[in-house]
Amino acid sequence: MTAVQASDAFVFFGATGDLAYKKIFPALQAMIRRGNFDLPVIGVAWSGWGLDQLRQRARASLEEHGGGVNAAAFDKLCGLLRYVDGDYRDPSTFDALKTQLAGATRPLHYLAIPPSMFPVVVKHLGASGCADGARVVVEKPFGRDLASAKALSATIHTVFDESAVFRIDHYLGKEAVQNLLVFRFANTFLEPIWNRNYVDSVQITMAEDFGVQGRGAFYDEAGAIRDVVQNHLMQIVGFLAMEPPATTYQEAIRDEQVKVFRQIRPLKPTNLVRGQFVGYRKEPGVAKDSSVETFAALRLEIDSWRWDGVPFFIRAGKSMPVTATEVVVDLKRPPLTRLARGSGNHLRLRLGPDLQIGLGVQVKIEGDAMVGAPTELLMVHQHACDEMSAYERLLGDAMAGDPTMFARQDAVEAAWAVIDGVLGDATPVLPYDVGTWGPDASVHMADAVGGWNNPVQSS
């Protein structure tokens, strides 16, 4: 097997934009501090700037989003930093980029730009020779539906082979999400019960106690389903439902995820509730008659031997009671239910903002009665830390040529195929009050399995 060669230059388009400011500059400083980065860094944008202005922008970024400026790391970053200012539609911009690459043979191009500009930049990267031997990082959204996802992929593939395409979903770089894989497959006790014989239902909730935070124009083009369900939450479903991956080849995890997505029945309107928090239409940038959802609840069915008959409930929304992302796996009740009160056993996995793993059990109540009552054993509780950001981890993986935690095109298409039929106004958008768990219709969606398990605010 040929060894994968690491990238020898880092190019980021959109160098003066919001994503570079909030995520990329902080990730680069962190990598330099750890001794994991020593490559030319070439920013490309059309802002009429020079290199000194970009360095000033980097400093401001680190002060606001990077935990402060580390003098040694920042000095090194400034020494590595280069800048090309020009129109992405102008071939001369890419001639200047070729000059700045100065003989690099394996550059990594990060497209931190609007998706509408992907075809333009990809075309010029190919025509200028800047794509030779290169990799490309593409930010989500990977299309707006199945058809556009296929079209986007076809455009990228005119220049880059699929093996050189890294579709970045920062959620996959989060420590807690990666821990989900380790927890599932590194613990022998889980495998015997991780199936339809013992699992009654699976719930995934991604709640945010804030609204669109001034991003109304963007959000009104996306909505909850496109923003987090089709990507973030479907990835969690894949990790929960996948078969154990082989350890002998790099694509094993992504292969198993694709299998799961292809086994999920296409979603029907009867298994979806969309909501919109009261006051959303007054947000700047939001249409006064907007029917875009800020909340979605859905029920998925997986037609596999392991999960036949086990419903997977997904819920995501803004302006909810708490901010938390949580998985609850409810186990079937034991036969001697006269010994138990309330719910049966469950496994709770809090993925954010902190990491928690709790086991719901029945414990005998005090007194003469031989009756159990539900309680939860908190096995793990780790507060969020800044050891390594998702962008730092994923940038490092992309530069090393490791695609494991990046979305592969067949997985993207399979995930879109699940929800493609309910995009847009296939179901009505129902109002819900700020600080509630969504419309009443969604609250009752999980009644058949005892109702939703609502996350509580961490202490």
C-alpha positions as CSV (number, residue, x, y, z in Angstrom):
1,M,0.0,0.0,0.0
2,T,1.3,3.4,-1.0
3,A,1.9,5.7,2.0
4,V,-0.4,8.8,2.0
5,Q,1.6,11.9,1.7
6,A,0.9,15.0,3.8
7,S,0.0,18.3,2.3
8,D,2.9,20.8,1.8
9,A,0.9,24.0,1.6
10,F,-2.4,25.4,3.0
11,V,-4.5,27.7,0.9
12,F,-7.8,29.1,2.2
13,F,-10.2,31.0,0.0
14,G,-12.3,33.5,1.8
15,A,-9.4,34.6,3.9
16,T,-11.1,37.8,5.0
17,G,-14.4,36.2,5.7
18,D,-16.3,35.2,8.8
19,L,-15.3,31.5,8.8
20,A,-11.6,32.2,8.6
21,Y,-12.0,34.8,11.3
22,K,-13.9,32.6,13.8
23,K,-12.4,29.1,13.0
24,I,-9.5,28.9,10.7
25,F,-7.0,31.4,12.2
26,P,-7.6,30.0,15.8
27,A,-7.1,26.4,14.5
28,L,-3.8,27.4,12.8
29,Q,-2.4,29.0,15.9
30,A,-3.4,26.0,18.0
31,M,-1.7,23.6,15.5
32,I,1.5,25.7,15.5
33,R,1.5,25.8,19.4
34,R,1.4,22.0,19.4
35,G,4.2,21.7,16.8
36,N,1.8,20.2,14.3
37,F,2.1,22.8,11.6
38,D,4.9,24.3,9.6
39,L,3.6,25.0,6.0
40,P,3.1,28.0,3.9
41,V,-0.3,29.5,4.5
42,I,-1.8,31.4,1.6
43,G,-5.0,33.4,2.1
44,V,-7.0,34.3,-1.0
45,A,-9.8,36.9,-1.1
46,W,-11.1,39.9,-3.1
47,S,-11.0,42.7,-0.5
48,G,-8.4,45.1,-1.8
49,W,-6.2,44.1,1.2
50,G,-2.5,43.5,1.6
51,L,-0.6,41.0,3.7
52,D,-0.3,43.4,6.7
53,Q,-4.0,43.8,6.8
54,L,-4.5,40.1,6.8
55,R,-2.0,39.7,9.7
56,Q,-4.0,42.3,11.6
57,R,-7.2,40.4,10.9
58,A,-5.5,37.2,12.2
59,R,-4.5,39.0,15.4
60,A,-8.0,40.2,16.0
61,S,-9.4,36.7,15.3
62,L,-7.1,35.2,17.9
63,E,-7.9,37.8,20.4
64,E,-11.7,37.2,20.0
65,H,-12.0,33.6,19.1
66,G,-8.6,31.9,19.7
67,G,-8.2,32.3,23.4
68,G,-5.8,35.1,23.0
69,V,-2.6,35.7,21.0
70,N,0.3,33.4,21.7
71,A,3.3,35.5,20.9
72,A,5.5,32.7,19.6
73,A,2.8,30.9,17.6
74,F,1.5,34.1,16.2
75,D,4.9,35.2,15.1
76,K,5.4,31.9,13.3
77,L,2.0,32.2,11.7
78,C,2.8,35.6,10.4
79,G,6.0,34.3,9.0
80,L,4.2,31.5,7.1
81,L,1.3,33.7,6.0
82,R,1.0,35.0,2.4
83,Y,-1.8,36.7,0.6
84,V,-3.3,36.9,-2.9
85,D,-6.0,39.5,-3.5
86,G,-8.1,39.2,-6.6
87,D,-11.4,38.3,-8.2
88,Y,-12.1,34.5,-8.2
89,R,-13.4,34.9,-11.7
90,D,-10.1,36.3,-13.0
91,P,-7.5,33.7,-14.2
92,S,-4.7,36.1,-13.1
93,T,-5.7,35.5,-9.5
94,F,-4.9,31.9,-9.8
95,D,-1.6,32.6,-11.7
96,A,-0.7,34.7,-8.6
97,L,-1.6,31.8,-6.4
98,K,0.5,29.5,-8.4
99,T,3.5,31.8,-7.9
100,Q,2.8,31.9,-4.1
101,L,2.7,28.1,-3.9
102,A,6.3,28.3,-5.0
103,G,6.7,24.7,-6.1
104,A,4.4,23.0,-3.5
105,T,3.2,19.7,-5.0
106,R,0.5,18.7,-2.6
107,P,-1.4,21.8,-1.5
108,L,-4.7,21.7,0.5
109,H,-7.3,24.2,-0.8
110,Y,-9.9,25.2,1.7
111,L,-13.1,26.7,0.2
112,A,-14.3,28.9,3.0
113,I,-16.6,30.7,0.4
114,P,-20.3,30.6,-0.5
115,P,-21.3,27.4,-2.3
116,S,-22.3,29.4,-5.4
117,M,-18.6,30.2,-5.9
118,F,-17.4,26.5,-5.7
119,P,-17.7,25.9,-9.5
120,V,-15.8,29.1,-10.3
121,V,-12.9,28.4,-8.0
122,V,-12.7,24.7,-8.8
123,K,-12.6,25.4,-12.5
124,H,-9.7,27.9,-12.1
125,L,-7.8,25.7,-9.8
126,G,-7.8,23.1,-12.5
127,A,-7.0,25.4,-15.3
128,S,-4.1,27.0,-13.5
129,G,-2.5,23.8,-12.4
130,C,-3.0,24.6,-8.7
131,A,-5.1,21.5,-8.4
132,D,-2.3,19.1,-9.5
133,G,-1.6,16.7,-6.7
134,A,-3.9,18.8,-4.4
135,R,-6.7,18.1,-2.0
136,V,-9.8,20.3,-1.5
137,V,-11.9,21.0,1.6
138,V,-15.5,21.8,1.0
139,E,-17.7,23.3,3.8
140,K,-21.3,22.2,4.3
141,P,-24.0,22.5,3.1
142,F,-23.2,19.9,0.5
143,G,-26.1,20.9,-1.7
144,R,-29.7,21.9,-0.8
145,D,-31.3,18.6,-1.8
146,L,-30.4,15.4,-3.5
147,A,-30.2,16.9,-7.0
148,S,-28.0,19.8,-6.1
149,A,-25.7,17.6,-4.0
150,K,-25.2,15.4,-7.1
151,A,-24.6,18.5,-9.2
152,L,-22.1,19.9,-6.8
153,S,-20.2,16.7,-6.6
154,A,-20.1,16.4,-10.4
155,T,-18.6,19.9,-10.6
156,I,-15.9,19.2,-8.0
157,H,-15.1,15.9,-9.7
158,T,-14.3,17.6,-13.0
159,V,-11.0,18.6,-11.3
160,F,-10.6,16.6,-8.1
161,D,-10.9,12.8,-7.6
162,E,-13.2,11.8,-4.8
163,S,-10.2,10.6,-2.8
164,A,-9.0,14.2,-2.8
165,V,-12.3,15.7,-1.7
166,F,-12.7,16.4,2.1
167,R,-16.3,17.5,2.9
168,I,-15.9,19.0,6.3
169,D,-18.7,18.8,8.9
170,H,-17.2,20.3,12.1
171,Y,-19.6,18.2,14.2
172,L,-17.6,15.1,13.3
173,G,-14.5,16.7,14.8
174,K,-16.0,17.2,18.2
175,E,-14.5,15.2,21.1
176,A,-17.9,14.0,22.4
177,V,-19.1,12.8,19.0
178,Q,-15.9,10.9,18.3
179,N,-16.2,9.4,21.8
180,L,-19.5,7.9,20.7
181,L,-17.7,5.6,18.3
182,V,-15.2,4.6,21.0
183,F,-18.0,4.0,23.6
184,R,-19.9,1.8,21.2
185,F,-17.2,-0.4,19.9
186,A,-14.6,-0.5,22.8
187,N,-17.0,-1.9,25.4
188,T,-18.0,-5.6,25.2
189,F,-21.0,-5.3,27.4
190,L,-22.9,-3.2,24.9
191,E,-22.9,-5.5,21.9
192,P,-25.3,-8.2,23.2
193,I,-28.1,-5.6,23.9
194,W,-27.4,-3.2,21.1
195,N,-30.2,-4.5,18.9
196,R,-34.0,-4.8,18.4
197,N,-34.2,-7.5,21.0
198,Y,-33.4,-5.2,23.9
199,V,-33.7,-1.6,22.5
200,D,-37.2,-0.1,22.6
201,S,-36.4,3.2,21.0
202,V,-33.6,5.7,20.3
203,Q,-34.0,9.5,20.8
204,I,-31.7,12.2,19.6
205,T,-32.3,15.8,20.7
206,M,-30.3,18.8,19.6
207,A,-31.7,21.8,21.5
208,E,-30.5,25.4,21.6
209,D,-31.9,28.0,24.0
210,F,-31.2,30.8,21.6
211,G,-32.6,32.0,18.3
212,V,-30.8,32.8,15.0
213,Q,-28.5,35.3,16.6
214,G,-28.5,37.8,13.8
215,R,-28.1,35.2,11.1
216,G,-31.7,35.4,9.9
217,A,-30.9,35.8,6.2
218,F,-28.8,32.7,6.2
219,Y,-31.1,30.7,8.3
220,D,-34.2,31.6,6.2
221,E,-32.4,29.9,3.3
222,A,-31.6,26.8,5.3
223,G,-33.9,25.9,8.1
224,A,-33.4,23.2,10.8
225,I,-33.6,20.2,8.5
226,R,-30.9,21.4,6.1
227,D,-28.8,23.0,8.8
228,V,-28.4,20.2,11.3
229,V,-30.7,17.2,10.6
230,Q,-29.4,16.1,7.2
231,N,-25.8,16.3,8.4
232,H,-25.1,16.5,12.1
233,L,-27.9,14.4,13.4
234,M,-27.9,11.9,10.6
235,Q,-24.2,11.3,11.3
236,I,-25.1,10.5,14.9
237,V,-27.8,8.0,13.7
238,G,-25.1,6.4,11.6
239,F,-22.7,6.0,14.5
240,L,-25.4,4.6,16.7
241,A,-26.9,2.2,14.2
242,M,-23.8,1.0,12.2
243,E,-22.3,-2.4,12.3
244,P,-18.8,-2.8,13.8
245,P,-16.3,-1.5,11.3
246,A,-13.4,-3.5,10.1
247,T,-10.1,-2.3,11.4
248,T,-8.0,-3.3,8.4
249,Y,-8.7,-0.5,6.0
250,Q,-9.3,3.3,6.2
251,E,-12.8,3.5,4.6
252,A,-14.4,1.0,7.0
253,I,-16.2,3.5,9.2
254,R,-17.6,5.5,6.2
255,D,-18.6,2.2,4.5
256,E,-20.7,1.2,7.5
257,Q,-22.3,4.7,7.7
258,V,-23.4,4.5,4.1
259,K,-25.0,1.1,4.7
260,V,-27.1,2.6,7.6
261,F,-28.3,5.6,5.5
262,R,-29.3,3.3,2.7
263,Q,-31.3,1.2,5.1
264,I,-33.4,4.1,6.4
265,R,-36.8,4.4,4.8
266,P,-37.4,7.7,3.0
267,L,-39.1,10.0,5.3
268,K,-42.8,10.6,4.8
269,P,-44.7,13.8,5.8
270,T,-46.7,11.8,8.4
271,N,-43.4,11.2,10.3
272,L,-42.3,14.8,10.4
273,V,-43.4,17.8,12.4
274,R,-42.0,21.3,11.6
275,G,-42.2,24.3,13.9
276,Q,-41.2,27.9,14.0
277,F,-40.7,29.9,17.2
278,V,-43.0,32.8,17.8
279,G,-41.1,36.0,16.8
280,Y,-38.9,34.4,14.2
281,R,-40.5,36.4,11.4
282,K,-39.5,39.6,13.1
283,E,-35.8,38.7,12.9
284,P,-33.7,40.8,10.6
285,G,-33.2,39.1,7.2
286,V,-36.2,36.8,7.7
287,A,-39.2,37.0,5.3
288,K,-42.3,38.3,6.9
289,D,-44.3,35.3,5.7
290,S,-41.5,32.8,6.1
291,S,-42.4,29.1,6.3
292,V,-38.9,28.0,7.2
293,E,-38.7,25.7,10.2
294,T,-36.6,26.5,13.3
295,F,-37.6,23.2,14.8
296,A,-38.1,19.7,13.3
297,A,-39.1,16.4,14.9
298,L,-39.0,13.2,12.9
299,R,-39.3,9.4,13.3
300,L,-37.0,7.2,11.3
301,E,-37.2,3.5,10.6
302,I,-34.1,1.4,9.8
303,D,-34.8,-1.7,7.7
304,S,-31.9,-3.7,9.0
305,W,-31.7,-7.0,10.9
306,R,-30.3,-5.2,13.9
307,W,-32.9,-2.4,14.1
308,D,-36.1,-3.7,12.5
309,G,-39.0,-2.2,14.4
310,V,-37.0,0.2,16.6
311,P,-38.0,3.8,16.0
312,F,-35.3,6.5,15.9
313,F,-36.7,9.9,17.0
314,I,-34.8,13.0,16.1
315,R,-35.6,16.5,17.4
316,A,-33.7,19.7,16.7
317,G,-34.8,23.3,17.4
318,K,-33.9,26.8,18.4
319,S,-35.3,28.9,21.3
320,M,-35.9,25.8,23.4
321,P,-35.6,25.4,27.2
322,V,-31.9,24.4,27.3
323,T,-28.9,24.0,25.1
324,A,-27.9,20.4,24.9
325,T,-27.3,17.6,22.4
326,E,-28.3,14.2,23.9
327,V,-28.9,10.6,22.9
328,V,-31.2,8.4,25.0
329,V,-31.4,4.7,24.2
330,D,-34.4,3.2,26.0
331,L,-34.3,-0.5,26.7
332,K,-37.3,-2.8,26.8
333,R,-38.9,-3.3,30.1
334,P,-38.2,-6.6,31.9
335,P,-41.0,-9.2,32.2
336,L,-41.5,-8.8,36.0
337,T,-42.8,-5.3,35.7
338,R,-44.6,-5.5,39.1
339,L,-41.1,-4.9,40.7
340,A,-40.6,-1.6,38.8
341,R,-42.2,1.8,38.9
342,G,-41.9,4.3,36.1
343,S,-39.6,3.9,33.1
344,G,-37.3,1.0,32.4
345,N,-33.6,1.0,31.8
346,H,-31.9,3.5,29.5
347,L,-28.5,4.7,28.4
348,R,-28.1,8.5,28.1
349,L,-25.2,10.0,26.2
350,R,-24.9,13.8,26.5
351,L,-22.8,15.0,23.6
352,G,-22.8,18.7,24.3
353,P,-22.1,21.2,25.7
354,D,-20.5,18.7,28.2
355,L,-20.0,15.0,27.9
356,Q,-22.1,12.7,30.2
357,I,-22.8,9.0,30.1
358,G,-25.6,7.9,32.4
359,L,-27.3,4.5,33.0
360,G,-30.9,4.4,34.0
361,V,-31.6,1.6,36.4
362,Q,-34.2,0.4,38.9
363,V,-33.3,0.4,42.6
364,K,-35.4,-0.9,45.5
365,I,-37.2,1.9,47.4
366,E,-36.7,2.0,51.1
367,G,-39.2,0.1,53.2
368,D,-40.9,-3.2,53.3
369,A,-42.3,-3.2,49.7
370,M,-40.2,-5.2,47.1
371,V,-40.6,-2.5,44.5
372,G,-38.0,-0.6,42.5
373,A,-37.9,3.0,41.4
374,P,-36.0,4.6,38.6
375,T,-32.7,6.3,39.2
376,E,-29.7,7.2,37.0
377,L,-26.1,6.2,37.6
378,L,-23.8,9.0,36.2
379,M,-20.8,7.1,34.9
380,V,-19.0,9.9,33.1
381,H,-19.2,13.7,33.4
382,Q,-16.6,15.7,31.6
383,H,-17.0,19.5,31.2
384,A,-16.3,21.0,27.9
385,C,-12.6,21.8,27.4
386,D,-10.5,23.6,24.8
387,E,-7.9,20.8,24.4
388,M,-8.5,20.6,20.7
389,S,-11.2,22.3,18.6
390,A,-13.1,20.4,16.0
391,Y,-11.5,22.6,13.2
392,E,-8.0,22.0,14.5
393,R,-8.6,18.2,14.5
394,L,-10.2,18.1,11.1
395,L,-7.7,20.4,9.5
396,G,-4.9,18.2,10.7
397,D,-6.7,15.1,9.4
398,A,-7.2,16.7,6.0
399,M,-3.6,17.7,5.7
400,A,-2.5,14.2,6.7
401,G,-4.9,12.8,4.0
402,D,-7.1,10.9,6.6
403,P,-10.7,11.0,5.3
404,T,-12.3,9.1,8.1
405,M,-14.2,12.0,9.7
406,F,-15.2,13.6,6.5
407,A,-18.4,13.0,4.5
408,R,-18.1,10.8,1.5
409,Q,-20.2,11.6,-1.5
410,D,-22.2,8.4,-1.5
411,A,-23.1,9.0,2.2
412,V,-24.1,12.6,1.4
413,E,-26.4,11.4,-1.3
414,A,-27.9,8.6,0.8
415,A,-28.6,11.0,3.7
416,W,-30.3,13.5,1.3
417,A,-32.4,10.6,-0.1
418,V,-33.9,10.0,3.3
419,I,-35.3,13.5,3.7
420,D,-35.5,14.7,0.1
421,G,-39.3,14.0,-0.1
422,V,-40.1,16.3,2.9
423,L,-38.1,19.3,2.1
424,G,-39.8,22.7,1.6
425,D,-43.5,22.9,2.5
426,A,-44.4,19.2,2.4
427,T,-45.7,19.7,5.9
428,P,-47.1,22.8,7.6
429,V,-44.9,24.9,9.9
430,L,-46.5,25.1,13.3
431,P,-45.8,27.9,15.8
432,Y,-44.3,27.3,19.2
433,D,-43.5,29.6,22.1
434,V,-39.9,30.5,23.0
435,G,-38.7,28.3,25.8
436,T,-40.8,25.3,25.0
437,W,-40.1,21.9,23.5
438,G,-41.8,22.7,20.1
439,P,-45.3,22.4,18.8
440,D,-47.8,20.2,20.6
441,A,-47.9,17.8,17.6
442,S,-44.2,17.1,18.1
443,V,-44.5,16.6,21.8
444,H,-47.0,13.8,21.2
445,M,-44.9,12.2,18.5
446,A,-43.1,9.9,20.9
447,D,-46.1,9.0,23.1
448,A,-46.0,5.4,22.0
449,V,-42.6,4.9,23.6
450,G,-43.4,6.9,26.8
451,G,-42.7,10.4,25.5
452,W,-39.6,12.4,24.8
453,N,-36.7,12.4,27.2
454,N,-36.1,16.1,27.7
455,P,-32.5,17.1,28.4
456,V,-31.9,19.2,31.5
457,Q,-29.5,22.1,31.9
458,S,-26.1,20.9,33.1
459,S,-24.9,22.3,36.4
